[in-house]
């Protein structure tokens, strides 16, 4: 096997040398990209780097395996010919607000355009956002068509039940001072804790205070847009939004222990209807499996819930999660609205969620929500009613949707089906 070609020099410590300085310091919140400067997380030229971490989120570890095995040259540079976005998004005023966007690079889709002059000088600048078009298909949409909930229009919804969408993939780019402010901690505490809790993987978090941007090794998000892009920001046209956090078991394989896929399908239906009215629908899909606790933790909690004395009870639902994970939820919805601001959203007419955590996170950043749309009763799988009741009882859902004492009594003590 061919030995992988190594960079010209390898820095074994992230402590800055006397001559080491940032070529392009990032000035977060600048509306002019040439004043903001590019995000450079590539490794071939260490002196060009101005961020902590490297590109591709969680896939950066697989890239390391590819380099180590010799299947990828360490100094490979991406050929970005014809990879530019198929539609234009922005720029919006929010792109220049350092408080509204702190977890993604608003210029991430257009780096080869706005930073075109840098490439001939040898700077390897990678996109962190990609925008394309596609068709998606969910079998439930054909059922919605047959039952008259959805109408085929031939443009958005096709005869075979497929949907024409604009797809956006986004890798995380964290502005550390903004992240710290958003979650209410000092930046120094955030940097030190990130360093410690990743096993010291990124020493620059504590040795390079001049680096304020971090490319974390975590999953990003995908945005699915139905209707015209321009309708998203047109105050005269309706906008529907579903913010959905990953649930592999339900979303992909149809597990009936939760409402995730039914709620996702319902959100898509509302987005289709809104787009067909001349507006737009936006589905934001975050890679935050099991409330960002991970799938292993989620399955452990499933077992604990099913085996507990008295059956699976709404009143003990989150207690079992805390016993295993130490916390109920690690999604940090405070960061979630960034993508909505990147899209230029200022008002959501139909927010397909009854989650107070999501609602509060969105409205507290200045986005108006006109109507909250809950999942229809007949969409809820029987085994998922414990989850719904637990979320209502714990205050995850709005007061108007809280269960009565009779409803809780009916659900409490109910056993799940054999597994």
C-alpha positions in Angstrom: 0.0 0.0 0.0 1.3 3.4 -0.9 2.4 5.5 2.0 0.2 8.6 2.3 1.9 11.9 1.3 2.4 14.0 4.4 2.1 17.7 4.8 5.4 19.6 4.5 5.5 20.1 8.2 3.6 18.8 11.1 3.0 21.0 14.2 3.2 18.8 17.3 2.0 21.5 19.6 -0.6 24.2 19.2 1.3 26.7 21.3 2.0 29.6 19.1 5.6 30.2 18.1 7.0 33.7 18.4 6.7 34.2 14.6 3.3 32.6 14.4 0.3 34.9 13.7 -3.0 34.7 12.0 -2.9 35.6 8.3 -6.6 36.4 8.3 -8.2 37.0 11.7 -11.9 36.3 11.6 -14.1 39.3 12.5 -17.4 37.6 13.2 -20.5 39.6 12.4 -19.0 41.6 9.6 -21.4 41.9 6.7 -18.6 42.4 4.1 -17.0 38.9 3.7 -13.7 40.5 2.9 -13.7 42.3 6.2 -15.0 39.2 8.0 -12.3 37.0 6.3 -12.7 33.3 5.3 -12.8 30.3 7.6 -9.7 28.3 6.9 -9.7 24.9 8.6 -7.6 23.0 6.1 -4.3 21.4 7.2 -1.8 21.6 4.3 -0.6 25.1 5.3 -0.7 25.4 9.0 0.2 29.1 8.8 -3.0 29.8 6.9 -5.3 28.3 9.5 -7.5 30.7 11.6 -9.8 28.2 13.3 -9.7 25.4 15.9 -10.5 22.0 14.5 -11.0 21.1 10.8 -13.7 20.8 8.2 -16.4 18.1 7.7 -17.7 17.9 11.2 -17.9 14.3 12.5 -16.6 13.0 9.2 -13.2 14.6 9.8 -12.3 11.4 11.8 -13.1 9.2 8.8 -10.9 11.5 6.7 -8.1 10.8 9.2 -8.6 7.1 8.7 -8.5 7.5 4.9 -5.2 9.4 5.2 -3.7 6.9 7.6 -4.7 4.0 5.3 -3.2 5.6 2.3 -6.5 6.0 0.4 -6.5 9.8 0.6 -3.6 12.1 0.1 -3.2 14.4 3.1 -2.7 17.5 0.9 -5.7 16.8 -1.4 -7.4 20.0 -2.5 -11.0 19.9 -3.5 -11.9 20.9 -7.1 -14.9 23.1 -6.6 -15.8 23.5 -10.3 -19.6 23.5 -10.8 -20.3 22.9 -7.1 -21.8 26.3 -6.5 -25.3 26.6 -5.1 -28.2 25.9 -7.5 -30.2 28.8 -5.9 -29.2 31.9 -4.1 -29.9 32.3 -0.4 -29.1 35.7 1.1 -27.2 37.7 1.9 -29.7 38.9 4.6 -29.2 41.5 7.3 -28.9 38.8 9.9 -25.7 37.6 8.3 -24.0 40.7 9.7 -25.5 40.3 13.2 -22.9 38.5 15.4 -25.6 37.7 18.0 -28.1 36.1 15.7 -25.8 33.6 14.0 -23.1 32.0 16.1 -23.1 28.3 15.1 -22.7 28.4 11.3 -20.9 30.4 8.7 -23.4 32.5 6.8 -20.9 32.7 3.8 -20.3 29.0 3.9 -22.1 28.2 0.6 -20.4 30.9 -1.4 -16.7 30.8 -0.3 -15.5 30.2 -3.9 -17.3 33.3 -5.0 -16.8 35.8 -2.3 -13.2 34.7 -1.6 -12.3 34.0 -5.2 -9.1 36.1 -5.1 -7.7 34.0 -2.2 -7.4 30.7 -4.2 -4.7 31.8 -6.7 -2.6 32.8 -3.7 -2.7 29.3 -2.4 -5.4 29.5 0.3 -7.4 26.3 0.6 -10.9 27.5 1.6 -13.6 24.9 1.9 -17.4 25.4 1.8 -19.3 24.5 4.9 -22.7 24.7 3.2 -23.9 23.1 0.0 -27.2 23.8 -1.8 -28.8 21.5 -4.4 -32.2 20.3 -5.7 -33.7 16.9 -5.5 -36.9 14.9 -5.2 -37.8 13.1 -2.0 -40.3 10.4 -1.5 -42.2 9.3 1.7 -44.9 6.5 1.2 -47.2 8.4 3.7 -47.6 11.2 1.2 -49.4 8.9 -1.2 -51.8 8.0 1.6 -52.3 11.8 2.3 -53.1 12.2 -1.4 -55.6 9.3 -1.5 -57.3 10.7 1.6 -57.6 14.1 0.1 -55.3 15.9 2.6 -52.8 16.7 -0.2 -53.4 17.6 -3.8 -51.0 16.8 -6.6 -50.0 20.0 -8.4 -47.2 18.6 -10.7 -44.7 21.1 -9.6 -44.2 20.7 -5.8 -46.0 17.4 -5.4 -45.8 15.0 -8.3 -48.2 12.2 -9.4 -46.1 9.5 -7.8 -46.1 11.3 -4.4 -42.6 12.6 -4.7 -41.7 16.2 -3.7 -39.5 18.7 -5.5 -37.2 20.3 -2.9 -34.2 22.5 -2.4 -31.8 20.7 -0.1 -29.2 22.5 2.0 -26.4 20.7 4.0 -24.7 22.7 6.7 -21.6 21.8 8.8 -21.3 23.5 12.2 -19.0 26.5 12.6 -19.0 27.8 16.1 -18.1 31.4 17.1 -17.0 30.6 20.6 -17.7 34.1 22.2 -21.2 33.9 20.7 -21.8 30.3 21.8 -20.7 31.2 25.3 -23.0 34.2 25.4 -26.0 32.2 24.0 -25.7 29.5 26.7 -24.9 31.9 29.5 -21.3 31.0 30.4 -17.9 32.7 30.3 -15.9 32.0 27.1 -13.0 30.8 29.2 -15.2 28.2 30.9 -16.6 27.0 27.6 -13.2 26.6 26.0 -11.7 24.8 29.0 -14.7 22.5 29.3 -14.7 21.7 25.5 -11.0 20.9 25.8 -11.5 18.6 28.9 -14.6 16.8 27.7 -13.1 15.9 24.3 -10.1 14.3 26.1 -7.8 17.1 25.1 -8.4 16.6 21.4 -8.2 20.3 20.6 -5.4 22.0 22.7 -5.8 25.2 20.8 -9.0 25.8 22.8 -6.8 26.7 25.7 -3.6 27.7 24.0 -4.8 29.9 21.2 -7.2 32.5 22.6 -6.7 34.5 19.4 -8.6 31.7 17.5 -12.3 32.4 18.2 -13.9 30.0 15.7 -14.2 26.2 16.3 -15.1 23.5 13.8 -16.5 20.9 16.2 -16.5 17.2 15.3 -20.3 16.8 15.5 -23.1 16.3 13.0 -24.6 19.3 11.2 -28.1 19.7 9.7 -30.0 19.4 6.5 -32.7 21.9 5.4 -35.5 20.9 3.0 -37.3 23.8 1.3 -40.6 23.5 -0.6 -41.7 26.3 -2.8 -39.8 29.3 -4.1 -36.8 30.5 -2.0 -38.0 34.1 -2.3 -41.3 33.3 -0.5 -39.4 32.5 2.7 -38.7 36.2 3.3 -41.8 37.7 1.6 -44.1 39.1 4.3 -47.1 38.7 2.0 -46.7 35.0 1.6 -47.2 32.3 4.3 -44.3 30.3 5.8 -44.5 26.9 7.5 -41.5 25.5 9.5 -40.8 22.2 11.1 -37.6 21.9 13.2 -37.0 18.2 13.6 -34.3 16.5 15.7 -33.0 13.2 14.4 -34.5 10.0 15.4 -33.1 7.2 13.3 -35.3 4.4 14.7 -38.5 6.3 13.9 -37.5 8.6 11.0 -35.9 5.8 8.9 -37.2 2.5 10.3 -40.6 3.4 11.5 -40.2 2.4 15.2 -43.5 3.2 16.9 -42.2 4.0 20.4 -42.2 7.7 19.6 -43.9 10.2 17.4 -40.9 11.4 15.5 -41.6 10.1 12.0 -45.4 10.9 12.2 -44.5 14.4 13.4 -42.0 14.8 10.6 -44.5 13.6 8.0 -47.1 15.9 9.4 -44.7 18.8 9.2 -43.9 18.0 5.6 -47.7 17.9 4.8 -48.2 21.3 6.3 -45.1 22.6 4.4 -46.5 21.2 1.1 -49.9 22.8 1.7 -48.3 26.2 2.6 -46.0 26.1 -0.5 -49.0 25.2 -2.7 -50.7 28.4 -1.3 -47.9 30.4 -2.9 -45.8 30.4 0.2 -42.9 28.2 1.4 -42.3 25.3 3.7 -39.0 24.7 5.6 -38.0 21.5 7.3 -34.8 21.7 9.4 -33.4 18.3 10.2 -30.8 18.4 13.0 -28.3 15.6 13.7 -29.1 15.4 17.4 -30.1 11.7 18.0 -31.9 11.0 21.2 -32.1 14.6 22.3 -28.4 14.8 21.6 -27.8 12.1 24.2 -27.0 9.5 21.5 -28.6 6.3 20.4 -26.9 4.0 22.8 -28.2 6.1 25.7 -31.6 6.2 24.2 -31.8 2.4 23.9 -30.6 2.0 27.5 -33.4 4.2 28.6 -35.9 2.3 26.6 -34.9 -0.9 28.4 -35.1 0.8 31.8 -38.5 2.2 31.1 -39.9 -1.1 29.8 -38.6 -3.1 32.8 -39.5 -0.7 35.6 -42.0 -1.8 38.1 -45.5 -0.7 37.2 -44.8 -0.4 33.5 -43.8 2.5 31.3 -45.2 5.6 33.1 -45.4 9.1 31.8 -44.5 10.4 35.3 -41.2 8.5 35.3 -40.3 9.0 31.6 -37.6 11.7 32.1 -36.5 10.3 35.4 -35.2 7.2 33.7 -33.4 9.4 31.2 -31.7 11.4 33.9 -30.7 8.2 35.7 -28.7 7.0 32.7 -27.5 10.3 31.1 -27.6 12.6 34.1 -29.7 15.1 32.1 -33.0 15.1 30.3 -31.9 16.9 27.1 -28.6 18.2 25.6 -29.9 19.6 22.3 -29.4 23.2 23.4 -32.2 24.7 21.4 -30.7 28.1 22.0 -28.5 27.5 19.0 -31.3 26.1 16.7 -32.6 29.5 15.4 -29.3 30.4 13.7 -30.3 28.5 10.5 -33.7 30.4 10.5 -31.8 33.7 10.6 -29.5 32.5 7.9 -32.5 31.9 5.7 -33.7 35.5 6.5 -36.8 34.3 8.4 -38.5 37.0 10.6 -42.0 35.5 10.8 -43.3 31.9 10.9 -47.0 31.6 10.1 -47.2 27.9 11.0 -44.7 26.4 13.4 -45.3 22.7 13.3 -44.3 21.9 16.9 -45.8 22.2 20.4 -42.4 22.2 22.0 -41.9 25.1 24.4 -38.2 24.7 24.2 -38.2 25.2 20.5 -40.9 28.0 20.6 -39.0 29.9 23.2 -35.7 29.6 21.5 -37.1 30.9 18.2 -39.2 33.8 19.6 -36.5 35.0 22.0 -34.3 35.7 19.0 -36.9 38.0 17.5 -38.7 35.7 15.1 -42.5 35.9 15.3 -44.5 32.7 15.5 -48.2 33.3 14.5 -49.6 29.7 15.0 -48.3 26.6 16.6 -49.5 23.4 14.9 -49.7 20.2 16.9 -49.6 16.6 15.6 -53.2 15.3 14.9 -54.3 12.7 17.5 -54.7 9.9 14.9 -51.0 10.3 13.9 -49.8 9.2 17.3 -48.8 5.5 17.5 -50.3 3.7 20.5 -46.9 3.0 22.1 -45.9 6.6 21.7 -48.7 8.1 23.9 -46.5 7.6 27.0 -43.9 9.9 25.4 -46.5 12.5 24.5 -48.0 12.5 27.9 -44.6 12.7 29.6 -43.6 15.7 27.5 -46.8 17.5 28.3 -46.5 16.7 32.0 -42.9 17.9 32.0 -43.7 21.2 30.4 -42.2 20.4 27.0 -45.5 21.3 25.4 -47.7 24.4 25.7 -50.1 24.7 28.6 -53.0 24.5 26.3 -51.8 21.0 25.3 -51.2 19.7 28.8 -53.0 16.5 29.7 -55.8 16.3 32.2 -55.4 14.3 35.4 -57.7 11.7 33.8 -55.5 11.4 30.7 -52.3 11.0 32.8 -54.1 8.4 35.0 -55.1 6.4 31.9 -51.6 6.4 30.5 -49.7 6.0 33.7 -48.8 2.3 34.3 -49.4 1.3 30.7 -47.0 -1.4 29.6 -45.4 -1.3 26.2 -46.0 -4.2 23.9 -43.5 -7.0 24.0 -40.2 -6.3 22.4 
